[in-house]
Each structure stands twice: as structure tokens, then as C-alpha cells.
Amino acid sequence: MSYYLYYYQGKYNKAEPLYLRSLEIRERELGVEHPNVAISLNNLAELYQSQGKYGEAETLYLRSLDIKEHQQEVDHPDVAISLNNLAGLYQSQGKYSEAETLYLRSLDIKEHQQEVNHPDVAISLNNLAGLYQSQGKYSEAETLYLRSLEIMERELGLEHPNVATSLNNLAYLYKSQGKRSEAEPLYRRSLEIRERKLGAEHPAVAISLNNLAGLYDSQGKYSKAEPLYARSLAIFVKTLGQDHPNTQTVTSSLTLLRLRILTGFDPATLE
């Protein structure tokens, strides 16, 4: 649908009226408590969250969750999805205790409604690990990332894109701890999987290229980092456009890298 396309391209102003129209139609035709209305509310909340409109997003996430809990069982997998999304919002705001409570409840529902080694359980483990990482709880995060990766590899196969995501996240944890030698092979394997399974110009490939470039950049390996940043940028410009936040982030990283190469001066060291 076009509103999904606009959302993933970062064209939020074009996406919003389409999301609102979809919500209005569903409320009118299905009733304000219908599960499909909850889906529309969730989608609009994600859009607002992406724009940093946290208050608006929270209101919609809470309403979506309330509909699902009233129309379905409180331990239904769809409820777990809403809990996870609301937890992600709280995490992005630094509300870690609120986020942890929701992530744990979401994980508990998934483990009881599905097999403990189900890929959906692995996703919840990954999200909880990300929360712990953001709090500096690296040991707890590593345990969960490794368990999530193990489930993904066993249940989906070594070449699945979700495995690439798990590898990327674990690599980022190691980089955050200064374990660059452990991070590099994970970033590289994640990139290789995405290139083979998604195609050389997929946005997820651009993310992997940027992350690997960032690792080399942090090590002062500028000749390795520069072509990766450049390739990542070319993919983002082609697929998402010049104004997308991902494009702008890589543009900034590449510009700063080239300035360091030319002058030996790092503007990032200035206060």
C-alpha cells in the first residue's frame, strides 16, 4: 500500500493523511473497537514515533492495546505485539523501567502461547537485550542476544535475514564494549547474508555497510571505511531519497571521515 511506501521512504507528511484516512474508514465501517482499528492505530502510532511525536504515539499505542485486550484474550499474541511496540516507545524516551515491564510481559505471553524456541520469542529476547544494552547491562544483553541468535539460526536457517539482524545487534554490543575484533566478523557475516538474500541494493544492506564502516572508522581504518560509507550512501539515496534520516546520517559520517582524511582534524573532538 502507498502509505507503507511513504513511511519507509521517510515521507511522513504524505504518509500521515493516508494512515488517518485508513483509520477513519475502519472506525466507520467496522466500529471503533474492531481489531482492524487497533492495527490502524498501531500503524499511525509508529509513524508518530518515527517523527518524535511521543505523546501522540503513546495515546494511540495505548488505545490499540486496550482494544486488543478487550476483543481478544489478554495473553493473545497480538497483545504481545502491542506490548512490545509500546515498550519500544518507552525505551526511546529513556523510560527503562516501564519498557522492561512491557517487554517482559510480551516475552512471557509469547513463551506461553508458542514454543520457547519460536522465532517470535527470539525477537522479544532481542528487544529486551537492546533495552539492557542501552542501560549498560552488557552481560545480561549478551546472554539474551546469544539466545536469540541461537533460536534464529536453528529455526530459520543460517542464511535467514533475521539471523543477519541478530548478528548485527550482537556486533553492535561488542563494539559498544570496545570488543572490535569480536564485532567485525559478525558485521561481515550479517552483510554477506543480506547481500545474498535481499540483494545488493536493499536498504538493509546499506545499514550493514554503514555499521561496518563505522567500526573501521572508530579504529582509524579510513581506507576501509570510506568505500563502505560511500556504497551505503548510494543505496540510501536510490532507495529512500536524499532527505531520509538514514541518508542524512551516512552523509554526515562520510563527510566527517573525508575531512579527517584531508586534514587530519576530527571536528567531533570539539566540545
Order of alpha helices (4+ residues) and beta strands (2+ residues): alpha-alpha-alpha-alpha-alpha-alpha-alpha-alpha-alpha-alpha-alpha-alpha-alpha
